[in-house]
Amino acid sequence: MSAEGDSGAPRGPGEEPGFAVLDWARAVALGIQDTLREMLDEGRRGAREAYDERWKRFDAKARKRRGRD
C-alpha cells in the first residue's frame, strides 16, 4: 500500500481542489440541526404520552369517586 495511492478515505480541506472549509462547516451544522430536531420530536412525543397518561389516571380516579356516591 503506497502513500500515493487512493485509499478511498474522505479528504480534508486543502487536499482536494475546489473543496472549501465552508462545506465541512455546513455539513456539521446540518448534522447538528437534524440531531436536534430528532431530540425535540422525541421529547415532545414523550411529553404528550406522559400528559395523556396522567389524564387517564385522573379520569380513572374521578370516575371511581363519582360511582360510589
CHARMM internal coordinates of N, CA and C (Angstrom, degrees):
IC EDIT
DIST 1 N 1 CA 1.4502
DIST 1 CA 1 C 1.5140
ANGL 1 N 1 CA 1 C 107.94
DIST 1 C 2 N 1.2913
ANGL 1 CA 1 C 2 N 116.54
DIHE 1 N 1 CA 1 C 2 N 119.12
DIST 2 N 2 CA 1.4598
ANGL 1 C 2 N 2 CA 120.26
DIHE 1 CA 1 C 2 N 2 CA -177.74
DIST 2 CA 2 C 1.5122
ANGL 2 N 2 CA 2 C 110.61
DIHE 1 C 2 N 2 CA 2 C -98.50
DIST 2 C 3 N 1.3124
ANGL 2 CA 2 C 3 N 116.05
DIHE 2 N 2 CA 2 C 3 N 155.86
DIST 3 N 3 CA 1.4567
ANGL 2 C 3 N 3 CA 121.64
DIHE 2 CA 2 C 3 N 3 CA -179.78
DIST 3 CA 3 C 1.5186
ANGL 3 N 3 CA 3 C 111.21
DIHE 2 C 3 N 3 CA 3 C -70.95
DIST 3 C 4 N 1.3393
ANGL 3 CA 3 C 4 N 116.82
DIHE 3 N 3 CA 3 C 4 N -21.17
DIST 4 N 4 CA 1.4569
ANGL 3 C 4 N 4 CA 120.32
DIHE 3 CA 3 C 4 N 4 CA -178.42
DIST 4 CA 4 C 1.5167
ANGL 4 N 4 CA 4 C 112.26
DIHE 3 C 4 N 4 CA 4 C -84.07
DIST 4 C 5 N 1.3203
ANGL 4 CA 4 C 5 N 118.39
DIHE 4 N 4 CA 4 C 5 N -18.01
DIST 5 N 5 CA 1.4575
ANGL 4 C 5 N 5 CA 122.24
DIHE 4 CA 4 C 5 N 5 CA -177.21
DIST 5 CA 5 C 1.5227
ANGL 5 N 5 CA 5 C 111.89
DIHE 4 C 5 N 5 CA 5 C -70.84
DIST 5 C 6 N 1.3280
ANGL 5 CA 5 C 6 N 114.78
DIHE 5 N 5 CA 5 C 6 N 158.19
DIST 6 N 6 CA 1.4641
ANGL 5 C 6 N 6 CA 119.95
DIHE 5 CA 5 C 6 N 6 CA 178.87
DIST 6 CA 6 C 1.5196
ANGL 6 N 6 CA 6 C 108.30
DIHE 5 C 6 N 6 CA 6 C -83.23
DIST 6 C 7 N 1.3220
ANGL 6 CA 6 C 7 N 116.96
DIHE 6 N 6 CA 6 C 7 N 112.65
DIST 7 N 7 CA 1.4575
ANGL 6 C 7 N 7 CA 121.34
DIHE 6 CA 6 C 7 N 7 CA -177.34
DIST 7 CA 7 C 1.5243
ANGL 7 N 7 CA 7 C 112.48
DIHE 6 C 7 N 7 CA 7 C -85.69
DIST 7 C 8 N 1.3184
ANGL 7 CA 7 C 8 N 118.30
DIHE 7 N 7 CA 7 C 8 N -9.21
DIST 8 N 8 CA 1.4543
ANGL 7 C 8 N 8 CA 121.10
DIHE 7 CA 7 C 8 N 8 CA -179.24
DIST 8 CA 8 C 1.5134
ANGL 8 N 8 CA 8 C 113.13
DIHE 7 C 8 N 8 CA 8 C 81.95
DIST 8 C 9 N 1.3230
ANGL 8 CA 8 C 9 N 117.30
DIHE 8 N 8 CA 8 C 9 N -0.93
DIST 9 N 9 CA 1.4613
ANGL 8 C 9 N 9 CA 121.21
DIHE 8 CA 8 C 9 N 9 CA 179.33
DIST 9 CA 9 C 1.5237
ANGL 9 N 9 CA 9 C 109.74
DIHE 8 C 9 N 9 CA 9 C -74.00
DIST 9 C 10 N 1.3243
ANGL 9 CA 9 C 10 N 117.30
DIHE 9 N 9 CA 9 C 10 N 149.66
DIST 10 N 10 CA 1.4669
ANGL 9 C 10 N 10 CA 119.40
DIHE 9 CA 9 C 10 N 10 CA 177.85
DIST 10 CA 10 C 1.5230
ANGL 10 N 10 CA 10 C 110.74
DIHE 9 C 10 N 10 CA 10 C -61.72
DIST 10 C 11 N 1.2719
ANGL 10 CA 10 C 11 N 114.80
DIHE 10 N 10 CA 10 C 11 N 143.78
DIST 11 N 11 CA 1.4645
ANGL 10 C 11 N 11 CA 120.28
DIHE 10 CA 10 C 11 N 11 CA -179.12
DIST 11 CA 11 C 1.5202
ANGL 11 N 11 CA 11 C 109.74
DIHE 10 C 11 N 11 CA 11 C -95.17
DIST 11 C 12 N 1.2967
ANGL 11 CA 11 C 12 N 115.12
DIHE 11 N 11 CA 11 C 12 N 153.24
DIST 12 N 12 CA 1.4499
ANGL 11 C 12 N 12 CA 120.69
DIHE 11 CA 11 C 12 N 12 CA -178.45
DIST 12 CA 12 C 1.5121
ANGL 12 N 12 CA 12 C 111.87
DIHE 11 C 12 N 12 CA 12 C -103.14
DIST 12 C 13 N 1.2962
ANGL 12 CA 12 C 13 N 116.94
DIHE 12 N 12 CA 12 C 13 N 178.43
DIST 13 N 13 CA 1.4507
ANGL 12 C 13 N 13 CA 121.18
DIHE 12 CA 12 C 13 N 13 CA 179.01
DIST 13 CA 13 C 1.5269
ANGL 13 N 13 CA 13 C 110.48
DIHE 12 C 13 N 13 CA 13 C -58.25
DIST 13 C 14 N 1.3102
ANGL 13 CA 13 C 14 N 115.96
DIHE 13 N 13 CA 13 C 14 N 136.33
DIST 14 N 14 CA 1.4509
ANGL 13 C 14 N 14 CA 121.36
DIHE 13 CA 13 C 14 N 14 CA 177.68
DIST 14 CA 14 C 1.5086
ANGL 14 N 14 CA 14 C 113.96
DIHE 13 C 14 N 14 CA 14 C 87.33
DIST 14 C 15 N 1.3244
ANGL 14 CA 14 C 15 N 119.11
DIHE 14 N 14 CA 14 C 15 N -11.57
DIST 15 N 15 CA 1.4497
ANGL 14 C 15 N 15 CA 122.02
DIHE 14 CA 14 C 15 N 15 CA -179.64
DIST 15 CA 15 C 1.5166
ANGL 15 N 15 CA 15 C 112.57
DIHE 14 C 15 N 15 CA 15 C -92.33
DIST 15 C 16 N 1.2937
ANGL 15 CA 15 C 16 N 118.15
DIHE 15 N 15 CA 15 C 16 N -18.43
DIST 16 N 16 CA 1.4537
ANGL 15 C 16 N 16 CA 122.13
DIHE 15 CA 15 C 16 N 16 CA -177.39
DIST 16 CA 16 C 1.5237
ANGL 16 N 16 CA 16 C 108.30
DIHE 15 C 16 N 16 CA 16 C -129.21
DIST 16 C 17 N 1.3108
ANGL 16 CA 16 C 17 N 117.67
DIHE 16 N 16 CA 16 C 17 N 132.80
DIST 17 N 17 CA 1.4641
ANGL 16 C 17 N 17 CA 118.83
DIHE 16 CA 16 C 17 N 17 CA 179.39
DIST 17 CA 17 C 1.5341
ANGL 17 N 17 CA 17 C 110.87
DIHE 16 C 17 N 17 CA 17 C -62.87
DIST 17 C 18 N 1.3069
ANGL 17 CA 17 C 18 N 116.24
DIHE 17 N 17 CA 17 C 18 N 137.47
DIST 18 N 18 CA 1.4601
ANGL 17 C 18 N 18 CA 121.77
DIHE 17 CA 17 C 18 N 18 CA 178.85
DIST 18 CA 18 C 1.5211
ANGL 18 N 18 CA 18 C 114.30
DIHE 17 C 18 N 18 CA 18 C 82.74
DIST 18 C 19 N 1.3057
ANGL 18 CA 18 C 19 N 117.54
DIHE 18 N 18 CA 18 C 19 N 1.00
DIST 19 N 19 CA 1.4646
ANGL 18 C 19 N 19 CA 120.75
DIHE 18 CA 18 C 19 N 19 CA -179.76
DIST 19 CA 19 C 1.5152
ANGL 19 N 19 CA 19 C 108.49
DIHE 18 C 19 N 19 CA 19 C -87.15
DIST 19 C 20 N 1.3068
ANGL 19 CA 19 C 20 N 117.13
DIHE 19 N 19 CA 19 C 20 N 125.95
DIST 20 N 20 CA 1.4592
ANGL 19 C 20 N 20 CA 120.84
DIHE 19 CA 19 C 20 N 20 CA -176.20
DIST 20 CA 20 C 1.5301
ANGL 20 N 20 CA 20 C 110.75
DIHE 19 C 20 N 20 CA 20 C -110.35
DIST 20 C 21 N 1.2893
ANGL 20 CA 20 C 21 N 115.32
DIHE 20 N 20 CA 20 C 21 N 148.57
DIST 21 N 21 CA 1.4682
ANGL 20 C 21 N 21 CA 121.20
DIHE 20 CA 20 C 21 N 21 CA 175.63
DIST 21 CA 21 C 1.5176
ANGL 21 N 21 CA 21 C 109.70
DIHE 20 C 21 N 21 CA 21 C -62.03
DIST 21 C 22 N 1.3063
ANGL 21 CA 21 C 22 N 116.44
DIHE 21 N 21 CA 21 C 22 N -31.31
DIST 22 N 22 CA 1.4651
ANGL 21 C 22 N 22 CA 119.63
DIHE 21 CA 21 C 22 N 22 CA 179.39
DIST 22 CA 22 C 1.5248
ANGL 22 N 22 CA 22 C 111.94
DIHE 21 C 22 N 22 CA 22 C -63.24
DIST 22 C 23 N 1.3286
ANGL 22 CA 22 C 23 N 117.46
DIHE 22 N 22 CA 22 C 23 N -29.54
DIST 23 N 23 CA 1.4600
ANGL 22 C 23 N 23 CA 119.63
DIHE 22 CA 22 C 23 N 23 CA 176.64
DIST 23 CA 23 C 1.5280
ANGL 23 N 23 CA 23 C 110.76
DIHE 22 C 23 N 23 CA 23 C -63.78
DIST 23 C 24 N 1.3122
ANGL 23 CA 23 C 24 N 116.78
DIHE 23 N 23 CA 23 C 24 N -41.94
DIST 24 N 24 CA 1.4694
ANGL 23 C 24 N 24 CA 120.86
DIHE 23 CA 23 C 24 N 24 CA 176.89
DIST 24 CA 24 C 1.5280
ANGL 24 N 24 CA 24 C 110.19
DIHE 23 C 24 N 24 CA 24 C -64.33
DIST 24 C 25 N 1.3135
ANGL 24 CA 24 C 25 N 116.33
DIHE 24 N 24 CA 24 C 25 N -45.86
DIST 25 N 25 CA 1.4681
ANGL 24 C 25 N 25 CA 120.15
DIHE 24 CA 24 C 25 N 25 CA -179.11
DIST 25 CA 25 C 1.5218
ANGL 25 N 25 CA 25 C 110.54
DIHE 24 C 25 N 25 CA 25 C -62.04
DIST 25 C 26 N 1.3166
ANGL 25 CA 25 C 26 N 116.48
DIHE 25 N 25 CA 25 C 26 N -41.22
DIST 26 N 26 CA 1.4656
ANGL 25 C 26 N 26 CA 120.71
DIHE 25 CA 25 C 26 N 26 CA 179.45
DIST 26 CA 26 C 1.5317
ANGL 26 N 26 CA 26 C 110.14
DIHE 25 C 26 N 26 CA 26 C -64.13
DIST 26 C 27 N 1.3106
ANGL 26 CA 26 C 27 N 116.95
DIHE 26 N 26 CA 26 C 27 N -43.62
DIST 27 N 27 CA 1.4704
ANGL 26 C 27 N 27 CA 120.57
DIHE 26 CA 26 C 27 N 27 CA 179.63
DIST 27 CA 27 C 1.5222
ANGL 27 N 27 CA 27 C 110.96
DIHE 26 C 27 N 27 CA 27 C -62.63
DIST 27 C 28 N 1.3160
ANGL 27 CA 27 C 28 N 117.40
DIHE 27 N 27 CA 27 C 28 N -42.33
DIST 28 N 28 CA 1.4635
ANGL 27 C 28 N 28 CA 121.09
DIHE 27 CA 27 C 28 N 28 CA 178.82
DIST 28 CA 28 C 1.5226
ANGL 28 N 28 CA 28 C 110.16
DIHE 27 C 28 N 28 CA 28 C -64.82
DIST 28 C 29 N 1.3242
ANGL 28 CA 28 C 29 N 116.56
DIHE 28 N 28 CA 28 C 29 N -45.37
DIST 29 N 29 CA 1.4696
ANGL 28 C 29 N 29 CA 120.29
DIHE 28 CA 28 C 29 N 29 CA -179.17
DIST 29 CA 29 C 1.5229
ANGL 29 N 29 CA 29 C 111.13
DIHE 28 C 29 N 29 CA 29 C -62.64
DIST 29 C 30 N 1.3260
ANGL 29 CA 29 C 30 N 117.33
DIHE 29 N 29 CA 29 C 30 N -41.73
DIST 30 N 30 CA 1.4653
ANGL 29 C 30 N 30 CA 119.92
DIHE 29 CA 29 C 30 N 30 CA 179.67
DIST 30 CA 30 C 1.5309
ANGL 30 N 30 CA 30 C 110.95
DIHE 29 C 30 N 30 CA 30 C -68.78
DIST 30 C 31 N 1.3111
ANGL 30 CA 30 C 31 N 117.46
DIHE 30 N 30 CA 30 C 31 N -34.96
DIST 31 N 31 CA 1.4604
ANGL 30 C 31 N 31 CA 120.42
DIHE 30 CA 30 C 31 N 31 CA 176.16
DIST 31 CA 31 C 1.5181
ANGL 31 N 31 CA 31 C 111.62
DIHE 30 C 31 N 31 CA 31 C -64.62
DIST 31 C 32 N 1.3166
ANGL 31 CA 31 C 32 N 116.06
DIHE 31 N 31 CA 31 C 32 N -42.62
DIST 32 N 32 CA 1.4671
ANGL 31 C 32 N 32 CA 120.77
DIHE 31 CA 31 C 32 N 32 CA 177.84
DIST 32 CA 32 C 1.5251
ANGL 32 N 32 CA 32 C 109.83
DIHE 31 C 32 N 32 CA 32 C -64.75
DIST 32 C 33 N 1.3255
ANGL 32 CA 32 C 33 N 116.32
DIHE 32 N 32 CA 32 C 33 N -41.75
DIST 33 N 33 CA 1.4632
ANGL 32 C 33 N 33 CA 120.61
DIHE 32 CA 32 C 33 N 33 CA 179.80
DIST 33 CA 33 C 1.5337
ANGL 33 N 33 CA 33 C 110.69
DIHE 32 C 33 N 33 CA 33 C -61.16
DIST 33 C 34 N 1.3132
ANGL 33 CA 33 C 34 N 117.47
DIHE 33 N 33 CA 33 C 34 N -45.15
DIST 34 N 34 CA 1.4657
ANGL 33 C 34 N 34 CA 120.52
DIHE 33 CA 33 C 34 N 34 CA 178.47
DIST 34 CA 34 C 1.5186
ANGL 34 N 34 CA 34 C 111.58
DIHE 33 C 34 N 34 CA 34 C -61.44
DIST 34 C 35 N 1.3291
ANGL 34 CA 34 C 35 N 116.22
DIHE 34 N 34 CA 34 C 35 N -42.75
DIST 35 N 35 CA 1.4554
ANGL 34 C 35 N 35 CA 120.62
DIHE 34 CA 34 C 35 N 35 CA -179.85
DIST 35 CA 35 C 1.5246
ANGL 35 N 35 CA 35 C 110.89
DIHE 34 C 35 N 35 CA 35 C -63.40
DIST 35 C 36 N 1.3181
ANGL 35 CA 35 C 36 N 116.78
DIHE 35 N 35 CA 35 C 36 N -44.25
DIST 36 N 36 CA 1.4650
ANGL 35 C 36 N 36 CA 119.98
DIHE 35 CA 35 C 36 N 36 CA 179.45
DIST 36 CA 36 C 1.5204
ANGL 36 N 36 CA 36 C 111.88
DIHE 35 C 36 N 36 CA 36 C -64.00
DIST 36 C 37 N 1.3264
ANGL 36 CA 36 C 37 N 116.88
DIHE 36 N 36 CA 36 C 37 N -39.32
DIST 37 N 37 CA 1.4684
ANGL 36 C 37 N 37 CA 119.38
DIHE 36 CA 36 C 37 N 37 CA 177.49
DIST 37 CA 37 C 1.5241
ANGL 37 N 37 CA 37 C 110.92
DIHE 36 C 37 N 37 CA 37 C -61.28
DIST 37 C 38 N 1.3328
ANGL 37 CA 37 C 38 N 116.22
DIHE 37 N 37 CA 37 C 38 N -44.56
DIST 38 N 38 CA 1.4580
ANGL 37 C 38 N 38 CA 119.65
DIHE 37 CA 37 C 38 N 38 CA 179.07
DIST 38 CA 38 C 1.5271
ANGL 38 N 38 CA 38 C 111.04
DIHE 37 C 38 N 38 CA 38 C -62.95
DIST 38 C 39 N 1.3334
ANGL 38 CA 38 C 39 N 117.07
DIHE 38 N 38 CA 38 C 39 N -40.68
DIST 39 N 39 CA 1.4621
ANGL 38 C 39 N 39 CA 120.41
DIHE 38 CA 38 C 39 N 39 CA 178.80
DIST 39 CA 39 C 1.5206
ANGL 39 N 39 CA 39 C 111.00
DIHE 38 C 39 N 39 CA 39 C -63.33
DIST 39 C 40 N 1.3173
ANGL 39 CA 39 C 40 N 116.93
DIHE 39 N 39 CA 39 C 40 N -44.03
DIST 40 N 40 CA 1.4656
ANGL 39 C 40 N 40 CA 120.22
DIHE 39 CA 39 C 40 N 40 CA 179.46
DIST 40 CA 40 C 1.5230
ANGL 40 N 40 CA 40 C 111.21
DIHE 39 C 40 N 40 CA 40 C -64.49
DIST 40 C 41 N 1.3264
ANGL 40 CA 40 C 41 N 116.96
DIHE 40 N 40 CA 40 C 41 N -41.80
DIST 41 N 41 CA 1.4666
ANGL 40 C 41 N 41 CA 119.85
DIHE 40 CA 40 C 41 N 41 CA 178.83
DIST 41 CA 41 C 1.5212
ANGL 41 N 41 CA 41 C 111.09
DIHE 40 C 41 N 41 CA 41 C -61.97
DIST 41 C 42 N 1.3284
ANGL 41 CA 41 C 42 N 116.95
DIHE 41 N 41 CA 41 C 42 N -43.15
DIST 42 N 42 CA 1.4635
ANGL 41 C 42 N 42 CA 120.42
DIHE 41 CA 41 C 42 N 42 CA 178.31
DIST 42 CA 42 C 1.5287
ANGL 42 N 42 CA 42 C 111.04
DIHE 41 C 42 N 42 CA 42 C -64.75
DIST 42 C 43 N 1.3141
ANGL 42 CA 42 C 43 N 116.99
DIHE 42 N 42 CA 42 C 43 N -40.61
DIST 43 N 43 CA 1.4645
ANGL 42 C 43 N 43 CA 120.79
DIHE 42 CA 42 C 43 N 43 CA 178.41
DIST 43 CA 43 C 1.5161
ANGL 43 N 43 CA 43 C 111.78
DIHE 42 C 43 N 43 CA 43 C -63.69
DIST 43 C 44 N 1.3132
ANGL 43 CA 43 C 44 N 116.09
DIHE 43 N 43 CA 43 C 44 N -42.75
DIST 44 N 44 CA 1.4677
ANGL 43 C 44 N 44 CA 119.87
DIHE 43 CA 43 C 44 N 44 CA 178.36
DIST 44 CA 44 C 1.5255
ANGL 44 N 44 CA 44 C 111.30
DIHE 43 C 44 N 44 CA 44 C -64.40
DIST 44 C 45 N 1.3345
ANGL 44 CA 44 C 45 N 115.53
DIHE 44 N 44 CA 44 C 45 N -41.28
DIST 45 N 45 CA 1.4598
ANGL 44 C 45 N 45 CA 118.68
DIHE 44 CA 44 C 45 N 45 CA 179.93
DIST 45 CA 45 C 1.5263
ANGL 45 N 45 CA 45 C 110.37
DIHE 44 C 45 N 45 CA 45 C -64.39
DIST 45 C 46 N 1.3252
ANGL 45 CA 45 C 46 N 117.01
DIHE 45 N 45 CA 45 C 46 N -42.74
DIST 46 N 46 CA 1.4574
ANGL 45 C 46 N 46 CA 120.69
DIHE 45 CA 45 C 46 N 46 CA 178.13
DIST 46 CA 46 C 1.5188
ANGL 46 N 46 CA 46 C 112.28
DIHE 45 C 46 N 46 CA 46 C -63.28
DIST 46 C 47 N 1.3238
ANGL 46 CA 46 C 47 N 116.68
DIHE 46 N 46 CA 46 C 47 N -41.05
DIST 47 N 47 CA 1.4631
ANGL 46 C 47 N 47 CA 120.46
DIHE 46 CA 46 C 47 N 47 CA 178.65
DIST 47 CA 47 C 1.5254
ANGL 47 N 47 CA 47 C 110.69
DIHE 46 C 47 N 47 CA 47 C -65.27
DIST 47 C 48 N 1.3148
ANGL 47 CA 47 C 48 N 116.50
DIHE 47 N 47 CA 47 C 48 N -40.45
DIST 48 N 48 CA 1.4675
ANGL 47 C 48 N 48 CA 120.35
DIHE 47 CA 47 C 48 N 48 CA 179.58
DIST 48 CA 48 C 1.5288
ANGL 48 N 48 CA 48 C 110.33
DIHE 47 C 48 N 48 CA 48 C -64.66
DIST 48 C 49 N 1.3331
ANGL 48 CA 48 C 49 N 117.11
DIHE 48 N 48 CA 48 C 49 N -42.15
DIST 49 N 49 CA 1.4583
ANGL 48 C 49 N 49 CA 120.32
DIHE 48 CA 48 C 49 N 49 CA 178.54
DIST 49 CA 49 C 1.5225
ANGL 49 N 49 CA 49 C 111.11
DIHE 48 C 49 N 49 CA 49 C -64.02
DIST 49 C 50 N 1.3267
ANGL 49 CA 49 C 50 N 117.34
DIHE 49 N 49 CA 49 C 50 N -41.94
DIST 50 N 50 CA 1.4673
ANGL 49 C 50 N 50 CA 121.06
DIHE 49 CA 49 C 50 N 50 CA 179.48
DIST 50 CA 50 C 1.5256
ANGL 50 N 50 CA 50 C 110.30
DIHE 49 C 50 N 50 CA 50 C -65.19
DIST 50 C 51 N 1.3205
ANGL 50 CA 50 C 51 N 116.98
DIHE 50 N 50 CA 50 C 51 N -41.00
DIST 51 N 51 CA 1.4708
ANGL 50 C 51 N 51 CA 121.77
DIHE 50 CA 50 C 51 N 51 CA 179.17
DIST 51 CA 51 C 1.5307
ANGL 51 N 51 CA 51 C 110.06
DIHE 50 C 51 N 51 CA 51 C -61.59
DIST 51 C 52 N 1.3336
ANGL 51 CA 51 C 52 N 115.45
DIHE 51 N 51 CA 51 C 52 N -47.14
DIST 52 N 52 CA 1.4673
ANGL 51 C 52 N 52 CA 119.29
DIHE 51 CA 51 C 52 N 52 CA 179.52
DIST 52 CA 52 C 1.5220
ANGL 52 N 52 CA 52 C 111.62
DIHE 51 C 52 N 52 CA 52 C -63.49
DIST 52 C 53 N 1.3206
ANGL 52 CA 52 C 53 N 116.68
DIHE 52 N 52 CA 52 C 53 N -39.61
DIST 53 N 53 CA 1.4671
ANGL 52 C 53 N 53 CA 120.69
DIHE 52 CA 52 C 53 N 53 CA 179.30
DIST 53 CA 53 C 1.5297
ANGL 53 N 53 CA 53 C 111.09
DIHE 52 C 53 N 53 CA 53 C -63.31
DIST 53 C 54 N 1.3120
ANGL 53 CA 53 C 54 N 116.97
DIHE 53 N 53 CA 53 C 54 N -42.43
DIST 54 N 54 CA 1.4725
ANGL 53 C 54 N 54 CA 119.79
DIHE 53 CA 53 C 54 N 54 CA 179.51
DIST 54 CA 54 C 1.5292
ANGL 54 N 54 CA 54 C 110.92
DIHE 53 C 54 N 54 CA 54 C -64.40
DIST 54 C 55 N 1.3416
ANGL 54 CA 54 C 55 N 117.02
DIHE 54 N 54 CA 54 C 55 N -39.70
DIST 55 N 55 CA 1.4595
ANGL 54 C 55 N 55 CA 118.67
DIHE 54 CA 54 C 55 N 55 CA 178.07
DIST 55 CA 55 C 1.5250
ANGL 55 N 55 CA 55 C 110.70
DIHE 54 C 55 N 55 CA 55 C -65.49
DIST 55 C 56 N 1.3214
ANGL 55 CA 55 C 56 N 118.05
DIHE 55 N 55 CA 55 C 56 N -37.83
DIST 56 N 56 CA 1.4698
ANGL 55 C 56 N 56 CA 120.69
DIHE 55 CA 55 C 56 N 56 CA 177.57
DIST 56 CA 56 C 1.5187
ANGL 56 N 56 CA 56 C 110.50
DIHE 55 C 56 N 56 CA 56 C -62.78
DIST 56 C 57 N 1.3237
ANGL 56 CA 56 C 57 N 117.36
DIHE 56 N 56 CA 56 C 57 N -42.65
DIST 57 N 57 CA 1.4684
ANGL 56 C 57 N 57 CA 120.83
DIHE 56 CA 56 C 57 N 57 CA 177.55
DIST 57 CA 57 C 1.5197
ANGL 57 N 57 CA 57 C 111.33
DIHE 56 C 57 N 57 CA 57 C -63.26
DIST 57 C 58 N 1.3316
ANGL 57 CA 57 C 58 N 116.06
DIHE 57 N 57 CA 57 C 58 N -43.44
DIST 58 N 58 CA 1.4571
ANGL 57 C 58 N 58 CA 120.28
DIHE 57 CA 57 C 58 N 58 CA 179.59
DIST 58 CA 58 C 1.5250
ANGL 58 N 58 CA 58 C 110.37
DIHE 57 C 58 N 58 CA 58 C -62.28
DIST 58 C 59 N 1.3290
ANGL 58 CA 58 C 59 N 116.52
DIHE 58 N 58 CA 58 C 59 N -46.76
DIST 59 N 59 CA 1.4622
ANGL 58 C 59 N 59 CA 119.98
DIHE 58 CA 58 C 59 N 59 CA -180.00
DIST 59 CA 59 C 1.5226
ANGL 59 N 59 CA 59 C 111.06
DIHE 58 C 59 N 59 CA 59 C -61.82
DIST 59 C 60 N 1.3227
ANGL 59 CA 59 C 60 N 117.32
DIHE 59 N 59 CA 59 C 60 N -39.16
DIST 60 N 60 CA 1.4617
ANGL 59 C 60 N 60 CA 120.37
DIHE 59 CA 59 C 60 N 60 CA 179.50
DIST 60 CA 60 C 1.5268
ANGL 60 N 60 CA 60 C 110.63
DIHE 59 C 60 N 60 CA 60 C -63.46
DIST 60 C 61 N 1.3173
ANGL 60 CA 60 C 61 N 117.50
DIHE 60 N 60 CA 60 C 61 N -42.77
DIST 61 N 61 CA 1.4673
ANGL 60 C 61 N 61 CA 120.76
DIHE 60 CA 60 C 61 N 61 CA 178.93
DIST 61 CA 61 C 1.5178
ANGL 61 N 61 CA 61 C 110.79
DIHE 60 C 61 N 61 CA 61 C -68.26
DIST 61 C 62 N 1.3068
ANGL 61 CA 61 C 62 N 118.26
DIHE 61 N 61 CA 61 C 62 N -42.63
DIST 62 N 62 CA 1.4624
ANGL 61 C 62 N 62 CA 121.85
DIHE 61 CA 61 C 62 N 62 CA -177.63
DIST 62 CA 62 C 1.5267
ANGL 62 N 62 CA 62 C 110.74
DIHE 61 C 62 N 62 CA 62 C -66.21
DIST 62 C 63 N 1.3010
ANGL 62 CA 62 C 63 N 117.75
DIHE 62 N 62 CA 62 C 63 N -38.46
DIST 63 N 63 CA 1.4616
ANGL 62 C 63 N 63 CA 120.70
DIHE 62 CA 62 C 63 N 63 CA 178.88
DIST 63 CA 63 C 1.5182
ANGL 63 N 63 CA 63 C 111.41
DIHE 62 C 63 N 63 CA 63 C -65.89
DIST 63 C 64 N 1.3057
ANGL 63 CA 63 C 64 N 117.59
DIHE 63 N 63 CA 63 C 64 N -39.06
DIST 64 N 64 CA 1.4585
ANGL 63 C 64 N 64 CA 120.55
DIHE 63 CA 63 C 64 N 64 CA 179.11
DIST 64 CA 64 C 1.5043
ANGL 64 N 64 CA 64 C 111.01
DIHE 63 C 64 N 64 CA 64 C -63.49
DIST 64 C 65 N 1.3142
ANGL 64 CA 64 C 65 N 118.00
DIHE 64 N 64 CA 64 C 65 N -41.05
DIST 65 N 65 CA 1.4645
ANGL 64 C 65 N 65 CA 120.83
DIHE 64 CA 64 C 65 N 65 CA 179.22
DIST 65 CA 65 C 1.5194
ANGL 65 N 65 CA 65 C 110.62
DIHE 64 C 65 N 65 CA 65 C -66.58
DIST 65 C 66 N 1.3233
ANGL 65 CA 65 C 66 N 117.47
DIHE 65 N 65 CA 65 C 66 N -43.76
DIST 66 N 66 CA 1.4583
ANGL 65 C 66 N 66 CA 120.16
DIHE 65 CA 65 C 66 N 66 CA -178.94
DIST 66 CA 66 C 1.5222
ANGL 66 N 66 CA 66 C 110.95
DIHE 65 C 66 N 66 CA 66 C -65.91
DIST 66 C 67 N 1.3048
ANGL 66 CA 66 C 67 N 117.27
DIHE 66 N 66 CA 66 C 67 N -33.99
DIST 67 N 67 CA 1.4594
ANGL 66 C 67 N 67 CA 121.28
DIHE 66 CA 66 C 67 N 67 CA -177.40
DIST 67 CA 67 C 1.5179
ANGL 67 N 67 CA 67 C 112.77
DIHE 66 C 67 N 67 CA 67 C -70.64
DIST 67 C 68 N 1.3160
ANGL 67 CA 67 C 68 N 117.87
DIHE 67 N 67 CA 67 C 68 N -22.99
DIST 68 N 68 CA 1.4712
ANGL 67 C 68 N 68 CA 121.27
DIHE 67 CA 67 C 68 N 68 CA -177.78
DIST 68 CA 68 C 1.5068
ANGL 68 N 68 CA 68 C 113.41
DIHE 67 C 68 N 68 CA 68 C -85.83
DIST 68 C 69 N 1.3098
ANGL 68 CA 68 C 69 N 118.87
DIHE 68 N 68 CA 68 C 69 N -11.56
DIST 69 N 69 CA 1.4759
ANGL 68 C 69 N 69 CA 120.92
DIHE 68 CA 68 C 69 N 69 CA -176.81
DIST 69 CA 69 C 1.4920
ANGL 69 N 69 CA 69 C 112.28
DIHE 68 C 69 N 69 CA 69 C -67.78
END
COOR INIT
IC SEED 1 N 1 CA 1 C
IC BUILD
